[in-house]
Amino acid sequence: MAAKHRKASSFWEMDEARRDPPRTCAVSGKRMYSNEREANATAAHRMTDRESAPVQLRTYKCLYCGAWHLTSKDA
Ligand SMILES: [Zn+2]
């Protein structure tokens, strides 16, 4: 692939938005993850993101939608 046009930043932002469909839980309104691993990976990523508030996240399986969610609440 030739790298003639170096607009990598906007390109990736668009790509990220495109492949990230807004699937949210009808009950909790939280982002849905199809499995625990995906939820954990996202939680780990978020907890190391210094741009946002440092929070402790944990994952749980939703009883209503069957998907995994992240929560910052203590157990
Ligand atoms: Zn749910």
PDB file of the backbone (N, CA, C, O) and the ligand in Angstrom, with CONECT records:
HET     ZN  A 101       1
ATOM      1  N   MET A   1       0.836  -1.201   0.000  1.00  0.00           N
ATOM      2  CA  MET A   1       0.000   0.000   0.000  1.00  0.00           C
ATOM      3  C   MET A   1       0.870   1.250   0.000  1.00  0.00           C
ATOM      4  O   MET A   1       1.758   1.399   0.840  1.00  0.00           O
ATOM      5  N   ALA A   2       0.616   2.132  -0.931  1.00  0.00           N
ATOM      6  CA  ALA A   2       1.365   3.387  -1.001  1.00  0.00           C
ATOM      7  C   ALA A   2       0.831   4.372   0.019  1.00  0.00           C
ATOM      8  O   ALA A   2      -0.373   4.465   0.256  1.00  0.00           O
ATOM      9  N   ALA A   3       1.750   5.098   0.610  1.00  0.00           N
ATOM     10  CA  ALA A   3       1.349   6.065   1.633  1.00  0.00           C
ATOM     11  C   ALA A   3       1.490   7.474   1.095  1.00  0.00           C
ATOM     12  O   ALA A   3       2.167   8.311   1.692  1.00  0.00           O
ATOM     13  N   LYS A   4       0.864   7.729  -0.010  1.00  0.00           N
ATOM     14  CA  LYS A   4       0.963   9.050  -0.632  1.00  0.00           C
ATOM     15  C   LYS A   4       0.199  10.085   0.180  1.00  0.00           C
ATOM     16  O   LYS A   4       0.701  11.162   0.501  1.00  0.00           O
ATOM     17  N   HIS A   5      -1.004   9.722   0.490  1.00  0.00           N
ATOM     18  CA  HIS A   5      -1.854  10.667   1.215  1.00  0.00           C
ATOM     19  C   HIS A   5      -1.793  10.377   2.699  1.00  0.00           C
ATOM     20  O   HIS A   5      -2.350   9.390   3.178  1.00  0.00           O
ATOM     21  N   ARG A   6      -1.121  11.236   3.408  1.00  0.00           N
ATOM     22  CA  ARG A   6      -0.935  10.990   4.832  1.00  0.00           C
ATOM     23  C   ARG A   6      -2.028  11.681   5.655  1.00  0.00           C
ATOM     24  O   ARG A   6      -1.785  12.659   6.360  1.00  0.00           O
ATOM     25  N   LYS A   7      -3.205  11.147   5.537  1.00  0.00           N
ATOM     26  CA  LYS A   7      -4.281  11.657   6.388  1.00  0.00           C
ATOM     27  C   LYS A   7      -4.716  10.528   7.301  1.00  0.00           C
ATOM     28  O   LYS A   7      -5.903  10.242   7.459  1.00  0.00           O
ATOM     29  N   ALA A   8      -3.735   9.909   7.883  1.00  0.00           N
ATOM     30  CA  ALA A   8      -3.969   8.714   8.691  1.00  0.00           C
ATOM     31  C   ALA A   8      -4.914   8.987   9.854  1.00  0.00           C
ATOM     32  O   ALA A   8      -5.775   8.169  10.178  1.00  0.00           O
ATOM     33  N   SER A   9      -4.742  10.130  10.463  1.00  0.00           N
ATOM     34  CA  SER A   9      -5.523  10.433  11.664  1.00  0.00           C
ATOM     35  C   SER A   9      -7.018  10.411  11.382  1.00  0.00           C
ATOM     36  O   SER A   9      -7.769   9.676  12.022  1.00  0.00           O
ATOM     37  N   SER A  10      -7.445  11.225  10.414  1.00  0.00           N
ATOM     38  CA  SER A  10      -8.873  11.292  10.134  1.00  0.00           C
ATOM     39  C   SER A  10      -9.374   9.977   9.545  1.00  0.00           C
ATOM     40  O   SER A  10     -10.518   9.577   9.761  1.00  0.00           O
ATOM     41  N   PHE A  11      -8.502   9.323   8.805  1.00  0.00           N
ATOM     42  CA  PHE A  11      -8.900   8.052   8.218  1.00  0.00           C
ATOM     43  C   PHE A  11      -9.245   7.044   9.304  1.00  0.00           C
ATOM     44  O   PHE A  11     -10.268   6.363   9.236  1.00  0.00           O
ATOM     45  N   TRP A  12      -8.387   6.961  10.292  1.00  0.00           N
ATOM     46  CA  TRP A  12      -8.604   5.978  11.344  1.00  0.00           C
ATOM     47  C   TRP A  12      -9.796   6.341  12.220  1.00  0.00           C
ATOM     48  O   TRP A  12     -10.514   5.464  12.702  1.00  0.00           O
ATOM     49  N   GLU A  13      -9.997   7.614  12.419  1.00  0.00           N
ATOM     50  CA  GLU A  13     -11.150   8.024  13.218  1.00  0.00           C
ATOM     51  C   GLU A  13     -12.447   7.608  12.531  1.00  0.00           C
ATOM     52  O   GLU A  13     -13.381   7.115  13.164  1.00  0.00           O
ATOM     53  N   MET A  14     -12.476   7.819  11.229  1.00  0.00           N
ATOM     54  CA  MET A  14     -13.651   7.415  10.472  1.00  0.00           C
ATOM     55  C   MET A  14     -13.849   5.907  10.548  1.00  0.00           C
ATOM     56  O   MET A  14     -14.955   5.408  10.759  1.00  0.00           O
ATOM     57  N   ASP A  15     -12.745   5.206  10.369  1.00  0.00           N
ATOM     58  CA  ASP A  15     -12.817   3.753  10.382  1.00  0.00           C
ATOM     59  C   ASP A  15     -13.292   3.254  11.739  1.00  0.00           C
ATOM     60  O   ASP A  15     -14.093   2.323  11.829  1.00  0.00           O
ATOM     61  N   GLU A  16     -12.799   3.874  12.771  1.00  0.00           N
ATOM     62  CA  GLU A  16     -13.166   3.468  14.120  1.00  0.00           C
ATOM     63  C   GLU A  16     -14.665   3.668  14.348  1.00  0.00           C
ATOM     64  O   GLU A  16     -15.338   2.805  14.912  1.00  0.00           O
ATOM     65  N   ALA A  17     -15.169   4.800  13.906  1.00  0.00           N
ATOM     66  CA  ALA A  17     -16.583   5.102  14.098  1.00  0.00           C
ATOM     67  C   ALA A  17     -17.452   4.134  13.302  1.00  0.00           C
ATOM     68  O   ALA A  17     -18.528   3.730  13.744  1.00  0.00           O
ATOM     69  N   ARG A  18     -16.970   3.777  12.138  1.00  0.00           N
ATOM     70  CA  ARG A  18     -17.761   2.927  11.255  1.00  0.00           C
ATOM     71  C   ARG A  18     -17.919   1.521  11.805  1.00  0.00           C
ATOM     72  O   ARG A  18     -19.004   0.941  11.760  1.00  0.00           O
ATOM     73  N   ARG A  19     -16.818   0.977  12.327  1.00  0.00           N
ATOM     74  CA  ARG A  19     -16.907  -0.414  12.764  1.00  0.00           C
ATOM     75  C   ARG A  19     -17.266  -0.510  14.239  1.00  0.00           C
ATOM     76  O   ARG A  19     -17.013  -1.526  14.885  1.00  0.00           O
ATOM     77  N   ASP A  20     -17.853   0.547  14.760  1.00  0.00           N
ATOM     78  CA  ASP A  20     -18.245   0.548  16.161  1.00  0.00           C
ATOM     79  C   ASP A  20     -19.719   0.902  16.251  1.00  0.00           C
ATOM     80  O   ASP A  20     -20.060   2.008  16.670  1.00  0.00           O
ATOM     81  N   PRO A  21     -20.584   0.000  15.872  1.00  0.00           N
ATOM     82  CA  PRO A  21     -22.020   0.278  15.884  1.00  0.00           C
ATOM     83  C   PRO A  21     -22.509   0.538  17.304  1.00  0.00           C
ATOM     84  O   PRO A  21     -22.093  -0.154  18.233  1.00  0.00           O
ATOM     85  N   PRO A  22     -23.368   1.504  17.483  1.00  0.00           N
ATOM     86  CA  PRO A  22     -23.858   1.866  18.810  1.00  0.00           C
ATOM     87  C   PRO A  22     -24.871   0.877  19.353  1.00  0.00           C
ATOM     88  O   PRO A  22     -26.072   1.145  19.365  1.00  0.00           O
ATOM     89  N   ARG A  23     -24.383  -0.258  19.800  1.00  0.00           N
ATOM     90  CA  ARG A  23     -25.277  -1.243  20.400  1.00  0.00           C
ATOM     91  C   ARG A  23     -25.317  -0.989  21.892  1.00  0.00           C
ATOM     92  O   ARG A  23     -24.311  -1.153  22.582  1.00  0.00           O
ATOM     93  N   THR A  24     -26.442  -0.600  22.378  1.00  0.00           N
ATOM     94  CA  THR A  24     -26.569  -0.336  23.802  1.00  0.00           C
ATOM     95  C   THR A  24     -27.736  -1.116  24.382  1.00  0.00           C
ATOM     96  O   THR A  24     -28.694  -1.456  23.688  1.00  0.00           O
ATOM     97  N   CYS A  25     -27.627  -1.384  25.658  1.00  0.00           N
ATOM     98  CA  CYS A  25     -28.643  -2.156  26.359  1.00  0.00           C
ATOM     99  C   CYS A  25     -29.919  -1.334  26.526  1.00  0.00           C
ATOM    100  O   CYS A  25     -29.868  -0.166  26.908  1.00  0.00           O
ATOM    101  N   ALA A  26     -31.046  -1.943  26.240  1.00  0.00           N
ATOM    102  CA  ALA A  26     -32.324  -1.244  26.353  1.00  0.00           C
ATOM    103  C   ALA A  26     -32.662  -0.940  27.811  1.00  0.00           C
ATOM    104  O   ALA A  26     -33.386   0.012  28.105  1.00  0.00           O
ATOM    105  N   VAL A  27     -32.134  -1.751  28.711  1.00  0.00           N
ATOM    106  CA  VAL A  27     -32.465  -1.591  30.132  1.00  0.00           C
ATOM    107  C   VAL A  27     -31.484  -0.645  30.829  1.00  0.00           C
ATOM    108  O   VAL A  27     -31.898   0.307  31.491  1.00  0.00           O
ATOM    109  N   SER A  28     -30.197  -0.909  30.680  1.00  0.00           N
ATOM    110  CA  SER A  28     -29.205  -0.112  31.397  1.00  0.00           C
ATOM    111  C   SER A  28     -28.674   1.043  30.566  1.00  0.00           C
ATOM    112  O   SER A  28     -28.121   1.998  31.112  1.00  0.00           O
ATOM    113  N   GLY A  29     -28.836   0.967  29.255  1.00  0.00           N
ATOM    114  CA  GLY A  29     -28.324   2.007  28.387  1.00  0.00           C
ATOM    115  C   GLY A  29     -26.819   1.932  28.183  1.00  0.00           C
ATOM    116  O   GLY A  29     -26.215   2.818  27.579  1.00  0.00           O
ATOM    117  N   LYS A  30     -26.224   0.862  28.694  1.00  0.00           N
ATOM    118  CA  LYS A  30     -24.784   0.695  28.605  1.00  0.00           C
ATOM    119  C   LYS A  30     -24.384   0.060  27.283  1.00  0.00           C
ATOM    120  O   LYS A  30     -25.175  -0.598  26.609  1.00  0.00           O
ATOM    121  N   ARG A  31     -23.128   0.285  26.946  1.00  0.00           N
ATOM    122  CA  ARG A  31     -22.552  -0.327  25.758  1.00  0.00           C
ATOM    123  C   ARG A  31     -22.532  -1.837  25.932  1.00  0.00           C
ATOM    124  O   ARG A  31     -22.174  -2.346  26.994  1.00  0.00           O
ATOM    125  N   MET A  32     -22.924  -2.554  24.867  1.00  0.00           N
ATOM    126  CA  MET A  32     -22.985  -4.015  24.936  1.00  0.00           C
ATOM    127  C   MET A  32     -21.709  -4.635  24.381  1.00  0.00           C
ATOM    128  O   MET A  32     -21.210  -4.228  23.332  1.00  0.00           O
ATOM    129  N   TYR A  33     -21.194  -5.616  25.094  1.00  0.00           N
ATOM    130  CA  TYR A  33     -20.051  -6.394  24.626  1.00  0.00           C
ATOM    131  C   TYR A  33     -20.495  -7.845  24.506  1.00  0.00           C
ATOM    132  O   TYR A  33     -21.186  -8.377  25.375  1.00  0.00           O
ATOM    133  N   SER A  34     -20.088  -8.463  23.423  1.00  0.00           N
ATOM    134  CA  SER A  34     -20.594  -9.803  23.130  1.00  0.00           C
ATOM    135  C   SER A  34     -19.992 -10.872  24.023  1.00  0.00           C
ATOM    136  O   SER A  34     -20.563 -11.952  24.170  1.00  0.00           O
ATOM    137  N   ASN A  35     -18.842 -10.581  24.622  1.00  0.00           N
ATOM    138  CA  ASN A  35     -18.249 -11.565  25.520  1.00  0.00           C
ATOM    139  C   ASN A  35     -17.411 -10.890  26.595  1.00  0.00           C
ATOM    140  O   ASN A  35     -17.100  -9.702  26.509  1.00  0.00           O
ATOM    141  N   GLU A  36     -17.057 -11.661  27.594  1.00  0.00           N
ATOM    142  CA  GLU A  36     -16.338 -11.120  28.745  1.00  0.00           C
ATOM    143  C   GLU A  36     -14.956 -10.602  28.355  1.00  0.00           C
ATOM    144  O   GLU A  36     -14.482  -9.593  28.875  1.00  0.00           O
ATOM    145  N   ARG A  37     -14.329 -11.313  27.435  1.00  0.00           N
ATOM    146  CA  ARG A  37     -12.984 -10.923  27.033  1.00  0.00           C
ATOM    147  C   ARG A  37     -12.978  -9.531  26.408  1.00  0.00           C
ATOM    148  O   ARG A  37     -12.101  -8.713  26.686  1.00  0.00           O
ATOM    149  N   GLU A  38     -13.959  -9.280  25.570  1.00  0.00           N
ATOM    150  CA  GLU A  38     -14.056  -7.981  24.911  1.00  0.00           C
ATOM    151  C   GLU A  38     -14.319  -6.881  25.939  1.00  0.00           C
ATOM    152  O   GLU A  38     -13.744  -5.794  25.869  1.00  0.00           O
ATOM    153  N   ALA A  39     -15.191  -7.182  26.884  1.00  0.00           N
ATOM    154  CA  ALA A  39     -15.503  -6.219  27.935  1.00  0.00           C
ATOM    155  C   ALA A  39     -14.276  -5.936  28.794  1.00  0.00           C
ATOM    156  O   ALA A  39     -13.998  -4.786  29.134  1.00  0.00           O
ATOM    157  N   ASN A  40     -13.554  -6.979  29.136  1.00  0.00           N
ATOM    158  CA  ASN A  40     -12.357  -6.818  29.948  1.00  0.00           C
ATOM    159  C   ASN A  40     -11.286  -6.017  29.221  1.00  0.00           C
ATOM    160  O   ASN A  40     -10.609  -5.181  29.820  1.00  0.00           O
ATOM    161  N   ALA A  41     -11.140  -6.275  27.943  1.00  0.00           N
ATOM    162  CA  ALA A  41     -10.144  -5.564  27.147  1.00  0.00           C
ATOM    163  C   ALA A  41     -10.472  -4.077  27.100  1.00  0.00           C
ATOM    164  O   ALA A  41      -9.584  -3.230  27.201  1.00  0.00           O
ATOM    165  N   THR A  42     -11.740  -3.777  26.947  1.00  0.00           N
ATOM    166  CA  THR A  42     -12.168  -2.386  26.905  1.00  0.00           C
ATOM    167  C   THR A  42     -11.991  -1.724  28.265  1.00  0.00           C
ATOM    168  O   THR A  42     -11.569  -0.571  28.352  1.00  0.00           O
ATOM    169  N   ALA A  43     -12.311  -2.449  29.311  1.00  0.00           N
ATOM    170  CA  ALA A  43     -12.146  -1.922  30.667  1.00  0.00           C
ATOM    171  C   ALA A  43     -10.682  -1.603  30.938  1.00  0.00           C
ATOM    172  O   ALA A  43     -10.353  -0.551  31.485  1.00  0.00           O
ATOM    173  N   ALA A  44      -9.813  -2.524  30.547  1.00  0.00           N
ATOM    174  CA  ALA A  44      -8.383  -2.326  30.764  1.00  0.00           C
ATOM    175  C   ALA A  44      -7.883  -1.119  29.985  1.00  0.00           C
ATOM    176  O   ALA A  44      -7.067  -0.340  30.477  1.00  0.00           O
ATOM    177  N   HIS A  45      -8.377  -0.979  28.782  1.00  0.00           N
ATOM    178  CA  HIS A  45      -7.981   0.144  27.934  1.00  0.00           C
ATOM    179  C   HIS A  45      -8.441   1.462  28.553  1.00  0.00           C
ATOM    180  O   HIS A  45      -7.684   2.432  28.595  1.00  0.00           O
ATOM    181  N   ARG A  46      -9.661   1.490  29.024  1.00  0.00           N
ATOM    182  CA  ARG A  46     -10.225   2.706  29.598  1.00  0.00           C
ATOM    183  C   ARG A  46      -9.507   3.106  30.880  1.00  0.00           C
ATOM    184  O   ARG A  46      -9.325   4.291  31.159  1.00  0.00           O
ATOM    185  N   MET A  47      -9.104   2.115  31.647  1.00  0.00           N
ATOM    186  CA  MET A  47      -8.461   2.404  32.931  1.00  0.00           C
ATOM    187  C   MET A  47      -7.041   2.928  32.747  1.00  0.00           C
ATOM    188  O   MET A  47      -6.464   3.514  33.662  1.00  0.00           O
ATOM    189  N   THR A  48      -6.489   2.712  31.566  1.00  0.00           N
ATOM    190  CA  THR A  48      -5.148   3.228  31.310  1.00  0.00           C
ATOM    191  C   THR A  48      -5.185   4.497  30.481  1.00  0.00           C
ATOM    192  O   THR A  48      -4.142   5.078  30.181  1.00  0.00           O
ATOM    193  N   ASP A  49      -6.376   4.926  30.111  1.00  0.00           N
ATOM    194  CA  ASP A  49      -6.530   6.140  29.318  1.00  0.00           C
ATOM    195  C   ASP A  49      -6.473   7.352  30.241  1.00  0.00           C
ATOM    196  O   ASP A  49      -7.387   7.592  31.029  1.00  0.00           O
ATOM    197  N   ARG A  50      -5.390   8.107  30.132  1.00  0.00           N
ATOM    198  CA  ARG A  50      -5.205   9.232  31.051  1.00  0.00           C
ATOM    199  C   ARG A  50      -5.991  10.463  30.639  1.00  0.00           C
ATOM    200  O   ARG A  50      -6.037  11.447  31.377  1.00  0.00           O
ATOM    201  N   GLU A  51      -6.599  10.415  29.486  1.00  0.00           N
ATOM    202  CA  GLU A  51      -7.399  11.547  29.039  1.00  0.00           C
ATOM    203  C   GLU A  51      -8.706  11.620  29.819  1.00  0.00           C
ATOM    204  O   GLU A  51      -9.243  12.701  30.061  1.00  0.00           O
ATOM    205  N   SER A  52      -9.196  10.479  30.199  1.00  0.00           N
ATOM    206  CA  SER A  52     -10.461  10.440  30.923  1.00  0.00           C
ATOM    207  C   SER A  52     -10.207  10.223  32.416  1.00  0.00           C
ATOM    208  O   SER A  52      -9.080   9.982  32.850  1.00  0.00           O
ATOM    209  N   ALA A  53     -11.254  10.315  33.156  1.00  0.00           N
ATOM    210  CA  ALA A  53     -11.136  10.155  34.596  1.00  0.00           C
ATOM    211  C   ALA A  53     -10.702   8.739  34.951  1.00  0.00           C
ATOM    212  O   ALA A  53     -11.238   7.766  34.420  1.00  0.00           O
ATOM    213  N   PRO A  54      -9.731   8.630  35.851  1.00  0.00           N
ATOM    214  CA  PRO A  54      -9.286   7.296  36.260  1.00  0.00           C
ATOM    215  C   PRO A  54     -10.350   6.602  37.106  1.00  0.00           C
ATOM    216  O   PRO A  54     -10.670   7.045  38.209  1.00  0.00           O
ATOM    217  N   VAL A  55     -10.871   5.552  36.593  1.00  0.00           N
ATOM    218  CA  VAL A  55     -11.905   4.821  37.314  1.00  0.00           C
ATOM    219  C   VAL A  55     -11.573   3.337  37.349  1.00  0.00           C
ATOM    220  O   VAL A  55     -10.854   2.823  36.492  1.00  0.00           O
ATOM    221  N   GLN A  56     -12.093   2.682  38.324  1.00  0.00           N
ATOM    222  CA  GLN A  56     -11.981   1.231  38.394  1.00  0.00           C
ATOM    223  C   GLN A  56     -13.225   0.642  37.747  1.00  0.00           C
ATOM    224  O   GLN A  56     -14.351   0.868  38.189  1.00  0.00           O
ATOM    225  N   LEU A  57     -12.992  -0.101  36.714  1.00  0.00           N
ATOM    226  CA  LEU A  57     -14.123  -0.693  36.013  1.00  0.00           C
ATOM    227  C   LEU A  57     -14.136  -2.190  36.226  1.00  0.00           C
ATOM    228  O   LEU A  57     -13.094  -2.835  36.343  1.00  0.00           O
ATOM    229  N   ARG A  58     -15.326  -2.718  36.272  1.00  0.00           N
ATOM    230  CA  ARG A  58     -15.439  -4.170  36.293  1.00  0.00           C
ATOM    231  C   ARG A  58     -16.509  -4.579  35.286  1.00  0.00           C
ATOM    232  O   ARG A  58     -17.314  -3.760  34.843  1.00  0.00           O
ATOM    233  N   THR A  59     -16.499  -5.818  34.946  1.00  0.00           N
ATOM    234  CA  THR A  59     -17.432  -6.308  33.939  1.00  0.00           C
ATOM    235  C   THR A  59     -18.492  -7.190  34.599  1.00  0.00           C
ATOM    236  O   THR A  59     -18.250  -7.825  35.626  1.00  0.00           O
ATOM    237  N   TYR A  60     -19.638  -7.208  33.995  1.00  0.00           N
ATOM    238  CA  TYR A  60     -20.673  -8.113  34.487  1.00  0.00           C
ATOM    239  C   TYR A  60     -21.582  -8.495  33.339  1.00  0.00           C
ATOM    240  O   TYR A  60     -21.720  -7.753  32.366  1.00  0.00           O
ATOM    241  N   LYS A  61     -22.190  -9.639  33.457  1.00  0.00           N
ATOM    242  CA  LYS A  61     -23.120 -10.085  32.431  1.00  0.00           C
ATOM    243  C   LYS A  61     -24.522  -9.620  32.783  1.00  0.00           C
ATOM    244  O   LYS A  61     -25.031  -9.860  33.878  1.00  0.00           O
ATOM    245  N   CYS A  62     -25.119  -8.952  31.824  1.00  0.00           N
ATOM    246  CA  CYS A  62     -26.443  -8.369  32.050  1.00  0.00           C
ATOM    247  C   CYS A  62     -27.513  -9.448  32.025  1.00  0.00           C
ATOM    248  O   CYS A  62     -27.528 -10.315  31.150  1.00  0.00           O
ATOM    249  N   LEU A  63     -28.401  -9.377  32.996  1.00  0.00           N
ATOM    250  CA  LEU A  63     -29.477 -10.356  33.076  1.00  0.00           C
ATOM    251  C   LEU A  63     -30.557 -10.101  32.031  1.00  0.00           C
ATOM    252  O   LEU A  63     -31.325 -10.996  31.678  1.00  0.00           O
ATOM    253  N   TYR A  64     -30.601  -8.863  31.544  1.00  0.00           N
ATOM    254  CA  TYR A  64     -31.691  -8.487  30.652  1.00  0.00           C
ATOM    255  C   TYR A  64     -31.371  -8.721  29.185  1.00  0.00           C
ATOM    256  O   TYR A  64     -32.176  -9.291  28.450  1.00  0.00           O
ATOM    257  N   CYS A  65     -30.199  -8.281  28.765  1.00  0.00           N
ATOM    258  CA  CYS A  65     -29.867  -8.402  27.343  1.00  0.00           C
ATOM    259  C   CYS A  65     -28.894  -9.545  27.075  1.00  0.00           C
ATOM    260  O   CYS A  65     -28.688  -9.925  25.922  1.00  0.00           O
ATOM    261  N   GLY A  66     -28.297 -10.092  28.122  1.00  0.00           N
ATOM    262  CA  GLY A  66     -27.393 -11.213  27.945  1.00  0.00           C
ATOM    263  C   GLY A  66     -26.003 -10.823  27.480  1.00  0.00           C
ATOM    264  O   GLY A  66     -25.135 -11.677  27.303  1.00  0.00           O
ATOM    265  N   ALA A  67     -25.797  -9.537  27.284  1.00  0.00           N
ATOM    266  CA  ALA A  67     -24.481  -9.058  26.861  1.00  0.00           C
ATOM    267  C   ALA A  67     -23.674  -8.639  28.094  1.00  0.00           C
ATOM    268  O   ALA A  67     -24.186  -8.640  29.214  1.00  0.00           O
ATOM    269  N   TRP A  68     -22.413  -8.285  27.871  1.00  0.00           N
ATOM    270  CA  TRP A  68     -21.557  -7.848  28.969  1.00  0.00           C
ATOM    271  C   TRP A  68     -21.503  -6.331  29.002  1.00  0.00           C
ATOM    272  O   TRP A  68     -21.494  -5.668  27.965  1.00  0.00           O
ATOM    273  N   HIS A  69     -21.467  -5.800  30.211  1.00  0.00           N
ATOM    274  CA  HIS A  69     -21.362  -4.360  30.386  1.00  0.00           C
ATOM    275  C   HIS A  69     -20.194  -4.029  31.291  1.00  0.00           C
ATOM    276  O   HIS A  69     -19.648  -4.893  31.978  1.00  0.00           O
ATOM    277  N   LEU A  70     -19.824  -2.762  31.276  1.00  0.00           N
ATOM    278  CA  LEU A  70     -18.816  -2.255  32.198  1.00  0.00           C
ATOM    279  C   LEU A  70     -19.502  -1.399  33.235  1.00  0.00           C
ATOM    280  O   LEU A  70     -20.462  -0.691  32.932  1.00  0.00           O
ATOM    281  N   THR A  71     -19.019  -1.464  34.441  1.00  0.00           N
ATOM    282  CA  THR A  71     -19.550  -0.586  35.483  1.00  0.00           C
ATOM    283  C   THR A  71     -18.425  -0.105  36.359  1.00  0.00           C
ATOM    284  O   THR A  71     -17.437  -0.809  36.569  1.00  0.00           O
ATOM    285  N   SER A  72     -18.578   1.103  36.873  1.00  0.00           N
ATOM    286  CA  SER A  72     -17.563   1.656  37.761  1.00  0.00           C
ATOM    287  C   SER A  72     -18.003   1.539  39.217  1.00  0.00           C
ATOM    288  O   SER A  72     -17.288   1.927  40.141  1.00  0.00           O
ATOM    289  N   LYS A  73     -19.191   0.997  39.386  1.00  0.00           N
ATOM    290  CA  LYS A  73     -19.690   0.821  40.751  1.00  0.00           C
ATOM    291  C   LYS A  73     -18.953  -0.312  41.465  1.00  0.00           C
ATOM    292  O   LYS A  73     -18.504  -1.274  40.842  1.00  0.00           O
ATOM    293  N   ASP A  74     -18.844  -0.178  42.752  1.00  0.00           N
ATOM    294  CA  ASP A  74     -18.270  -1.256  43.535  1.00  0.00           C
ATOM    295  C   ASP A  74     -19.294  -2.388  43.666  1.00  0.00           C
ATOM    296  O   ASP A  74     -20.506  -2.175  43.625  1.00  0.00           O
ATOM    297  N   ALA A  75     -18.770  -3.555  43.820  1.00  0.00           N
ATOM    298  CA  ALA A  75     -19.657  -4.727  43.889  1.00  0.00           C
ATOM    299  C   ALA A  75     -20.574  -4.658  45.102  1.00  0.00           C
ATOM    300  O   ALA A  75     -21.384  -5.560  45.316  1.00  0.00           O
TER     301      ALA A  75
HETATM  302 ZN    ZN A 101     -27.954  -5.183  29.326  1.00  0.00          ZN2+
END
